[in-house]
Amino acid sequence: MLGFRLAVGAAYLQARRRRFGSRDELLAWQQARLRGVLQRAGRRFPYYRTVGSDDLASYPIIDKAEFLDHFAELNQLGLPLQDCLDAARKAEAERRFDTTLQGVSVGLSSGTSGRQGVFLTSPSERARWAGTMLAKALPDGLRRGTRVALVLRAGGPLYAAVEGPVAFRFLDLYAPLDQLTAELEAFRPTILAAPPGVLDLLADRLRARPGSVYSIADVLDPDVAQRVERGFGVPVGQIYQATEGFLGITCRRGRVHLNEDLAVIEEDPVAPGRFSPIITDLYRQTQAIIRYRLSDVLVEGVPCGCGSPLRSIERIEGRADDVLRLHRTDGTPTPVFADLIRGAVLGVPGVRDFTATQDAEDRIVLTVDPAERWDAAAAALVEALRRSGLVAPTIVREPYVTPDPTAKRRRVSRTW
């Protein structure tokens, strides 16, 4: 355990010292690191043995399906996918998170983008994650008495292992809200990180006042951010974390910066001003994350006034299947992003929450809380679509169901 804490401290110091005077300096460092990753890729991972190049463009872009189909060839231990899934599912069902296979921890993805996946991490990778996260989340440095509470679907030995000036505490997302609140009151975190739906529930009932609050694991909608900030009295930041890596975090000025000091992030354009990220991790060794295309949709940002050379984004829009597919009045198919839908429905006075699901080419199922505001919300949605030059589909009414705080929150989705 002492060795692990020392490794976390070393990773923290390394991340604090990793500063770049300009974007050109960052990109030069990044390319040097990338060459080493690619030169070792063929030796570590059978999937890449025929590539034999340190040119990133020579490597195929892969998605989750391809990654899972070749799982054993993309981890250096050759662990089969089904063995890892069986171990991770058993551990999660028992709510214990210390499962290892051949010395590496096995974690289960949420499966919101399709098939459930598995991520593998070595002790050194977990230490680097913890140290880097602390360095980026605590821009003023470590202070004795810092207590970090993470409300997550699945925990692990990492969160209980970091002691010393900083204490990590994993809290089970599946715990009853009263129990979760009591545990947080007892721990009194100085930093609280939780999914936005959980922060929304805690904001008005938690007496303990953390100095920093971060939204993780789900899209943070503007209305939720406003309520959380009012409730806790501090700005709510965002941690952009996926099973594929620690991808971004909010700076002092409230903008999300991509962690280009941890990964090369290419852009796959989705629409003007929006892209899906293609990730190449610069540090992970247990699994290959090389040109892995995420289904997330990010909105491009402008240079941030904080001075960081790391690229900023305007916001995390959601996943590709949170984008509706409608037609313009001239018949041209076009993507419709969640911000248009969200702005129209939540702009109706009295609407607290909603879901909009496109389940057919010409149909959207709309639920609204409270129910008596459904007609106004549906009318506002139709009008917003028409103003955007779109053919409004049929809007179908269904009863609103209070969302499960343990599930990924998707107000806007497409199943068709």
N, C-alpha and C positions, 0 to 999 in steps of 0.2 A: 504493500500500500504506500509506503514511503517513496518507493521508486516511482510509482504512478504520480504522486503529488509533485515530485521533482520534475517529472516529464511535463506535467501541466504547467508548472512554473517556467520551464525552459521555453515551451511553446508560446506562453504569454509574452515573455521578454522578446522572443524572436519576432512576434507579430507587432509589438510596440516599436521595435527598432526598424521594421521594414517600412521605410518611408521613401517617397519618390518626389523629387523636386519638380518633375514635369511629366506629362503624359508620354513623351518620347522616352524618358528614362524608365518609366513603368513598362512600356512595350518592349524595350531592349532587354530588360530583366526577364520579362515574361517569355520571350522567344528563346532565351538561353535556357531557362528552366524547361520549356517545352521540348527542346531538342533532346535533353536527357530522358524525359518521359518516353518519347517516341523511339529513341534508340534502344531502350530496354523493353519496349512493349512486346516485340516478337519473342524475346526470351522468356518473358513472364507468362504470356497469354497465348495459347495455341491459336486462337481465332485470328491473330495478327501475324502469324509466322510467314505468310506469303507476301506481306506488304513490304517489309524490309526497307523502310524509308523514314527519314526524320522530317519529311515534308507533310504537314498536317493535311493538306489537300489530297494526298494519296490515300488517306484513310476513309473508309465508307462512313456515311452518316447512318446511325442506327437508331431505332426507336425502341420502345419498351418490349414490343412483341419479339423483335429480333434479339434483343438482349436476353430475354427469358428463354427463347428457343435455343440459344447457345450459351446458357448460363455457365456450364462447367468449363467451357473454353475461355470464359471471360473472368474467371477467378483463378488466382495462381495456385490454389490448392486443388483445383479440379473437383470441387464439391458439387454433387448433382443437385439440381433444383428441387426435386421432390424430397430428398432427405432434409434439405434446409427448410422447406415449407412445413414438413411434418413437425420438425423440432420447434420452429417458431410458433406455429399454430397451437401446439400443445402447451408451450410456455405461456402464450397469451391467454388461453382458456383458463389456465391456473393462476393468472395474474402474477406470474413471477417472470423476471426479465434478466436472468443470469445464464441463459442458454449459450453454450459454446460448442463448436465442432472444430476439432483439430486446432484448438487454441484461439479461434476467432469468435467474436460474438455474432449472433444471428438475430436480425431484427426483421419485422414484418411490415411491409408498406400497407397503407390504408386500402389500396385497391380502387380508389375513386376514379382512376383513369383506365379501368378495365381489369385485367388479370392482376391478382395479388402478386407482388414481387418480394424479394428478399434482399436485404443489404447486409454485407459482411464487413466487420471492422476489427482490426487488430488493436491491442492495448495502446500502441504508439499512435495509431490514428485517432483513437478516442481521446487520448491526452492532447493531441494537437487540436482537435475540435474544441475541447473545453478551454484550453489556453487562448486560442484565437478568438473564440466567442467572448471571453472575458475582456480581451484587449480591445475589441471593437465595441462592446456594449458599455465599457467603462472608460470613456475617452480621457477622464481625469486621473486614471490610474486606480490600482487596487487600494482599498482601505480596509483596515481591520474591522471586522464586524459586518462586512458585506454578506448578505444572505440572499441567495438567488432561488426563487421558487419557480419550478417549471410544471405547469399543469399539462400533462401529455396523455395520449392514448396508451402509450407503452413506454415504460421506463427502462432502466438498465443499471448495471453496476457503476457506470460513469457518474450518475447523479449523486450517488451516496459516497463516492470515493474521494471527492475533492473537498478536503478539509483545510485547516490552517486559517489564514486571514479571510478566506471565502468559504462559505458553506453552501453547497447545492442541496436542494430538497426536491425530489420527484413527488408529485401529488397525482394520484390516479384520476384521470378524467372521468372514469366510470363511477367514482364514489358519489354518494348522494350529496346534493348541494349543501345541506346543513353540515355534513361531515367535512366536506372540502373547506367550507368557511371556517369551521372550528380549527382545522389543522393550520390554515393560513394565519388565523388569529394567534395561535400558539407560536408559530414560527416567526411571525412578524417580518416578512421579507422586505429588504430594501430594493430588490428588483423582482418584479412579477412578470412572468411570460406565460401566456395562455392563448388558446384560440379566441377569436373575437367574440363568439357567442358566449363563451364562459366569462370573459371580461365584462360583457354587457350585463350578465346576471349578477356579478360580484360588485359592480361599481357602486351600487346603492346599499349594499348590505355589509361590506367588509369595513370594519372599523380601523384595522391596520392600514396605514397610509404608506405604500411603497413610494420611494423617490423616483423610480423609473418603472414604466409599464410598457411591455412589448406585446404586440399581436403576432402570433405564430400559427403556422399549420393551415391557414385558410385565408381567403380574401377578406380584407378589411374594407367594408363599405363605408362611405363618408358619414352616413347617418349614425352608424354604430360607433365610429371614431369620435364623433361629437358627444354622444352620450357617455362613452367611457371617459373622455377627457373631463367632462363636467363632473362625473361621479368621483373620480380619483383626484381631480384638481391638478393633474400634470398632463403634458402632451403624451399621446400614445404613439410609440414608434412601431416599426415593423421589422421582423426578422424573416427574411426570405430563405427558408430552409426546406429542402426536399431530401428524399432518400438519396438523391444523386449528389448532395453536398450542401454546404453552407454558402448560399449564392448571393446574399445581399443583406444590408442592414441600413437603418435610418441614421443619417448624420445629425449633427447639432441643429441644422436648419430644417430638419423634418423631411428631407428627401432621401429616397432609397438609392443607395449606391451599390452597384454590382461588385462582387468581390473578385475583381480581376487580378488580385494578388494571390488568389487561390485557384483560379480556373481561367482558361481561355473561353470566352463567351462569344460565339459567332451568332449572327442574326439570320433567321429564316423569315423573310417578309410574309406577313399574313394579310396585311392591308396597309395603305399609306399611314405611316406613323406607328404601326404596330408590328411586332415580330414575336416569333417563338425562339427561345434560346437553344443553342446547340453547345453543349458543355464538354470541355476537356479538362479534367481535374489535373492539377499540377503536383499533387502530393499523394493521392491514394495509391496504394500498392496491392491491397488484397483483391480488389475488383478493378477491372478496367472501366474507366469512364472516359472514353475517347470519342468525340463527336457524337454524343448522345443527345438526341433531339427530344426536348421536353414538349408536352402538349400545352404548357402555359402560354398565355398571350400577355406580352408586356407592352406598355405604351412608352414610346421614346420620350426622353426628357431633354432638357437643355443643360448646358454647363452650370454647375451649382456654385453659389457664392461662397461655400465653405472652403473652396480652394483645393479640394481633393482631386487628383487626376483620375480617380476611379469614375467610370461612366455612371451617370445617374439616370433613373427612369422616372417617368411621371407617376406611374402606378402599375400595380399588378392587376390585370383585368380579370383573370380567371383562366379556365382551360379552354382548349379549342372547342370542346363540346358545350361550352357555355355561350357560344356564338350562334345566334339564330341565322337561318337561311331563308330570306324572303326575296321578293321580286320588286324591281322598280316598275313604274307605270308603263315603261316601254318593253317590259318583259324580261329585262336583264336580271339574272340572279345576283344577289349581293349579300355580304355578311352584315349582320346587325349585332352590334356589341352591347354588352350588358349595361353600359352607362346610359345609353339612350332609354332602355326599358326602365331602369331603376329611377332615372330622373323624372320620367313621366308619371310613374305610379306613386312614388314617394312624394312627388310635388302636390299631390291631392291633399288638401287639409284633412287631418284626422286619420290618415292612413299610417298605421304603425309598422306593418310588415306585409310581405306578399311573397308569392312564388309565381313565376311565369315559365311554363314548360311547352316548348314546341314539340308536339308528338306526331305531327303530319305536316305536309308541305304547306297547307293552307289553314292551319289551326294552332292556336295557342291556348293552353289551359291556364287560367288565371285564378289564384286564390288570394284573398285579401283579408287582413285583420285591421279593423273590425268589419264584419260581414256587410253592415249597412253602407259601407263606402265602396262596395264592389262596382256598382253601376258607374259612379263617378270615375273610379280608377280605370275601368274598361274604356270609357269614353276618352279619357286623357291619353291612354295608350294608343288608341286608334288615331286620335288627332296628331300625336307626336310622330307616328309612322307616316301618316299622310303628308305632314309638313316636310318630312325628309324625302319625299318623292317615292314612297313605297306603297305597294298595294297592301292594305290592311287585311290580315287573314281573319277568319272567324275566331272570336274570343269566347271561350267556353268557361262557364262558371263551375267551380268545385269548392267544397268547404275547406277553409283554412285549417291546417293541423299545426299545433305548436311544435316547432322543431326540436329534435333531440339534441341537447347540447354536446353529446359525445360524438355526433356524426358531423362529417364535413358539411358546411353550410353552402347551399347552392340556390340562391334566389332565382337565377336565370339559367336555364339548361335546355338542351336539345336532345331528345331521344330518337328523333327521326333521322 
